[in-house]
Each structure stands twice: as C-alpha cells, then as structure tokens.
C-alpha cells in the first residue's frame, strides 16, 4: 500500500509540474491542492480501513465515512465560495486518485500492493 501512496504522490507532482508549464501557476496550484486532499483521503483509507475491517467495527466505519465526507464537503464549500483556487483544476486534482489507483493496479506488481506493513 505504501507503493500506492508513493505512486499517487509522484503522479500528482508530475502532473502539477506539467500543468504549471502548459497552463498557468494558478491552475497548477488548484490541481495540487485537489491532489493533496485526495492524497490525504487515500492515506486515511490505506491506514484506517484494514484495521477497522479486521475488527468488524461497523459503527466506527460508518462514523468515519460520515466525518470524512463532512470534512470534504467543508473543504469543497470553502474552495467554491471563497474562490481560493480554480475550481475546475481543484476538481481535476481530486479526480487524480482514480487515475493513480487504476494505473497502480496495472503497473505495480500485485505482491507489492498486498503488503500490510504500514509501520
């Protein structure tokens, strides 16, 4: 799972630099902010979910889902209403997690993805 996080970070950084040179600084900042939010969401999933599912704690998992989406909704509200970054590029940065998970599932060897040593 560490390789998935590293793959996401490297892909996000590479795409942010590419957007910086091809589009603008503001677009790259918006993309990087969205990619960072999706990275921390992915970190939470990689670290917390295996521990919760191993113990079969349904109430805790529902609570984490609700809290996580409440935080995401707050971040989205702040970004959209205060025009902190370009919303389109921010949304693209959020969506980069889909690309990295699909690409990592194809490119990274299966044995590497099944590592459970998260310490």
Legacy VTK file of the C-alpha trace (Angstrom):
# vtk DataFile Version 3.0
C-alpha trace
ASCII
DATASET POLYDATA
POINTS 119 float
0.000 0.000 0.000
2.941 2.297 0.554
3.726 1.960 -3.131
0.213 3.152 -3.985
0.727 6.278 -1.887
4.135 6.881 -3.435
2.698 6.361 -6.920
-0.106 8.844 -6.187
2.314 11.447 -4.826
4.679 11.085 -7.781
1.871 11.203 -10.338
0.313 14.255 -8.706
3.627 16.084 -8.569
4.427 15.247 -12.176
1.006 16.373 -13.388
1.159 19.577 -11.317
4.524 20.495 -12.860
3.167 19.683 -16.317
0.100 21.866 -15.729
2.338 24.664 -14.428
4.347 24.733 -17.646
1.439 24.126 -20.041
-1.252 26.264 -18.435
-0.560 28.599 -15.517
0.627 28.816 -11.952
-2.929 29.218 -10.623
-4.085 26.107 -12.452
-1.168 24.119 -11.038
-1.901 25.348 -7.508
-5.568 24.373 -7.827
-4.631 20.955 -9.165
-2.003 20.421 -6.462
-4.457 21.375 -3.720
-7.066 18.934 -5.036
-4.456 16.203 -5.412
-3.283 16.834 -1.842
-6.820 16.486 -0.491
-7.261 13.226 -2.397
-3.839 12.048 -1.164
-4.787 12.536 2.477
-8.087 10.781 1.826
-6.147 7.882 0.323
-3.781 7.828 3.305
-6.759 7.569 5.630
-8.195 4.721 3.579
-4.913 2.810 3.439
-4.139 3.129 7.138
-7.531 3.011 8.849
-9.719 0.692 6.767
-7.676 -2.511 7.142
-7.681 -2.071 10.914
-11.421 -1.394 11.057
-12.348 -4.233 8.725
-10.169 -6.684 10.655
-12.148 -5.960 13.819
-15.515 -5.691 12.010
-16.431 -2.407 13.688
-19.464 -1.319 11.668
-20.415 1.714 13.760
-16.875 3.073 13.682
-16.608 2.635 9.924
-19.927 4.439 9.367
-18.772 7.221 11.686
-15.519 7.619 9.777
-17.388 7.752 6.461
-19.725 10.459 7.763
-16.910 12.521 9.283
-14.737 12.149 6.182
-17.498 13.335 3.867
-18.367 16.199 6.204
-14.757 17.385 6.086
-14.693 17.009 2.297
-17.954 18.958 1.993
-16.500 21.738 4.155
-13.332 21.879 2.016
-15.407 21.978 -1.175
-17.609 24.741 0.256
-14.579 26.828 1.192
-12.942 26.353 -2.193
-16.071 27.180 -4.187
-17.400 30.118 -2.160
-14.121 31.872 -1.438
-12.540 31.212 -4.834
-9.318 30.111 -3.142
-8.180 28.153 -6.191
-9.527 27.444 -9.660
-12.432 25.092 -9.043
-12.047 23.095 -12.262
-8.405 22.326 -11.621
-9.173 21.561 -7.974
-11.782 19.008 -9.089
-9.290 17.552 -11.557
-6.797 17.200 -8.722
-9.401 15.387 -6.644
-10.009 13.023 -9.537
-6.347 12.127 -9.980
-6.814 9.450 -7.322
-8.881 7.457 -9.820
-6.097 7.586 -12.372
-3.406 6.621 -9.877
-5.349 3.718 -8.375
-6.139 2.288 -11.809
-2.595 2.802 -13.066
-1.040 1.384 -9.899
-3.242 -1.689 -10.130
-1.853 -2.330 -13.608
1.752 -1.178 -13.212
2.703 -2.158 -9.659
3.223 -5.879 -9.049
0.379 -7.498 -7.107
2.671 -8.689 -4.299
3.726 -5.097 -3.618
0.123 -3.912 -3.290
-0.681 -6.610 -0.747
1.979 -5.506 1.731
0.482 -4.971 5.150
3.495 -3.491 6.923
2.177 0.035 7.409
4.521 0.903 10.266
LINES 1 120
119 0 1 2 3 4 5 6 7 8 9 10 11 12 13 14 15 16 17 18 19 20 21 22 23 24 25 26 27 28 29 30 31 32 33 34 35 36 37 38 39 40 41 42 43 44 45 46 47 48 49 50 51 52 53 54 55 56 57 58 59 60 61 62 63 64 65 66 67 68 69 70 71 72 73 74 75 76 77 78 79 80 81 82 83 84 85 86 87 88 89 90 91 92 93 94 95 96 97 98 99 100 101 102 103 104 105 106 107 108 109 110 111 112 113 114 115 116 117 118
